[in-house]
Amino acid sequence: MSPTSVVVIGAGAAGLMAAWHAAAAGVRVVLCESTADGGRKILISGGGRCNVLPAVTRPQAYVTSSSPRAMQRLLRAWPLDEQRRFFELELGVPLALEEESNKLFPASNRARDVRDALVEGARGRGVAFRFSSRVIALRRPDGPGRPWIVELAGGDRIEAARVIVATGGLSVPKTGSDGAGLRWMEALGHEMKPTHPALTPLTGDPAHAALAGVSLAVTIRAPGVRPRFSTTGGFLFTHRGYSGPTVLDASHHAILSARRGERQSLTVQWTPADAAEWDEALLDADSGQVSTLLASRLPERLAQRLMREAGVPTDRAVARLRREERRALVAALAEWPIPWTGDEGYRKAEVTGGGVALDQVDLGTLESRVTPGLHLCGEILDAFGPIGGHNFFWAWATGRMAGRAAAAAVATG
């Protein structure tokens, strides 16, 4: 095919958005995808519903080991209200707010509708899809005016004036994420930030397996972390440890500290009441059982477990609660340290932390500063957001930027 084209590698969220925008600008686009249909993470997100976007952006909650200022600039590239209009008006996917989670889902509650709209919208603008086509190598131009070479398994080769790499990271490998793009970028000379699983469940004390299935809204903090870290939302005990949105959001603090040979404490406040409020409640309650008071605000199994861990007999009357018992119980209720032992890794991670350092790309085009003609977007870049549509927000924004910039470069020669 003609080298005056854009090849996008990876038909995930960022790649589909990049292909759509590059083709909409009027250039020839080929999208190579290793799976048979693409968009596998879109399909499994939000429990099969796809939380397309957050209802409110939280740029301060994103994480990078590169320049936070560079990350913030990229997050401002395509505002939330414009992204929502794109899905509703350009793709014909109306979005609905789920107030309890503050997320925007397709009104149909079908993730497939989001994936299919992106694929068909791109195809309608002329994108040529090469599904079940695994890219095995990426060759930079061997001289001025020469094309990039994209090599496929089976011996096929595609020449391209511009290449957009949207191969994702290492998370949820069953969706096709095998880290190939990260390896290519390192081989091409880019500075890489160490990768790690992010937004993944934590493993923990086997004794808590008896609480599997217990879930509630909590606040998790990471004492000593700067800037201060706090997240509020769902918490779930599992047979292997701890999960839920708050645990996923906090998991990178545990994982990165373990890699440094340290141990970052993560503490749970089980109810909206803080230590002072619990202390007052226990002092003011002059009758009844401690277990009854706790069970009025907590799942009963959890209340019983916290009492045992605090060394308070489960039949203790409030009036007979000793001072040291009260203090230990208050600490368990307001600052319970999660006894995490590890994590569930990339297998269950929502995203990959680390990747190509942000100073390796132009912040207006996402073109590589190391190898001109190459654009990067999505999870391969060193940034990720909290649970709740924020990583799709990043994928859509960076995919659009890369697609538009690559097309503009091709059009101007």
C-alpha positions, 0 to 999 in steps of 0.5 A, a space after each residue: 500500500 502507499 507509504 503516505 498513510 498512517 498505521 495504528 497498532 492496537 485496536 483498544 480504546 486509544 487506538 480506535 480513537 486515534 484511527 477514527 480521528 486520523 481517518 476523519 482528517 482525510 488520510 489513509 489509515 490501516 489499523 492492525 490488531 492481534 485479536 479477532 475483533 478489538 476493544 477487548 478491555 472496552 468489552 469487559 470494563 464496568 462489568 460488561 457495561 463500560 464506564 465510558 467516562 467519569 462524570 467529573 474529572 479528577 486530574 489531581 488523582 492521576 499518577 505518573 513518575 514523569 512530569 506531573 505538569 506534562 501529564 496535566 497538560 495532556 489531560 486538558 487536551 480534550 475536555 470532558 464535555 467535548 468527549 461526551 458530545 463526541 460519543 453522543 453526537 458523532 458515535 450515536 452512543 447516548 450516555 447516562 449518569 449513574 449517580 451512586 458511582 458518578 460514572 457515565 455509562 452507555 444508556 443501553 448498559 452494553 459495553 459492546 455498543 461502545 466498542 462497535 460504535 468506535 469500530 464502525 465509525 472508524 470503518 465508515 471513515 475509511 479505516 482499513 482494519 487488519 484483525 487477527 494480525 499480530 505485529 512482530 516488529 516495527 522498523 524505523 525509516 532507513 533514510 530521509 523520506 523512507 517509510 516505517 515498516 510494520 512487520 506482521 506475523 506470517 511475513 506481511 509488511 506494511 509501509 507507513 509514513 506515520 505510525 501510532 503505537 496504541 498497544 497498551 501495557 501488560 494488564 489483563 493479558 487475556 485481552 491481547 496486552 502482551 507488552 510488545 509495544 513497551 519492548 519496541 519503545 525501549 529498543 528504539 531508545 526511549 526512556 522507560 519508567 519501570 512498569 507495575 500492576 496498577 488498580 489491582 486487588 491486594 492479597 492478604 491475611 488468610 484469616 480474613 477469608 472468612 469475611 469473603 463477600 463482605 462489602 461496604 463503603 470505606 475511606 482508605 488512606 496511605 499515611 506518610 504519602 505526599 501528596 496526601 492520599 485518600 480515597 472513599 468508596 467500595 471495599 470488598 473482602 475476597 477469599 484471597 485478600 481485599 478488593 473494591 474501588 478503594 483498594 484498587 485505587 490505593 494498590 499502587 502505593 503498596 506495590 511500589 513500596 514493596 518494590 523499594 523493599 519497604 512497606 507502605 501502610 494503608 489504613 481503613 476508616 470503616 464508616 464516615 465516623 472518625 476516631 473522635 466520633 467513635 470514641 464519643 459514641 462508645 463513651 456516651 453509650 451507657 447501656 447495651 452490648 458493644 457488638 450491638 452498637 457496632 453492628 448497627 453501623 457495620 456488617 455483623 461479621 466484620 464488627 465481630 472480627 474487629 472486636 476480636 482483633 482489638 482484644 475486646 470480648 464479643 460479649 462485652 457490655 459498653 458500660 464495662 468497656 475498659 479504656 485500653 479496650 476502647 482505644 484499641 477498638 477505636 483504632 480498629 474502627 477508624 485506622 485499621 491497617 490492611 494486612 496486605 501481603 502482595 497483589 494480584 498482578 497484571 492478571 487482574 490489574 485494570 491498568 499498567 503503571 509506568 511506561 514511556 516517560 512523558 518527556 519522550 513525546 511532544 505534548 502537542 502531538 504525542 510524536 516521539 522526540 526520539 524517533 520522529 514519525 512515531 506517535 504514542 497514546 494510551 496506556 503505553 505512556 507513563 500515566 494512569 488515573 483512578 477507577 471510574 472511567 478516568 483511564 478511558 478519559 486518558 485513552 480517548 484524549 491521547 488517542 485523539 491527539 495522536 490521530 489528528 497529529 499524525 494525519 496532519 503530518 501526512 497531509 502536509 508531507 
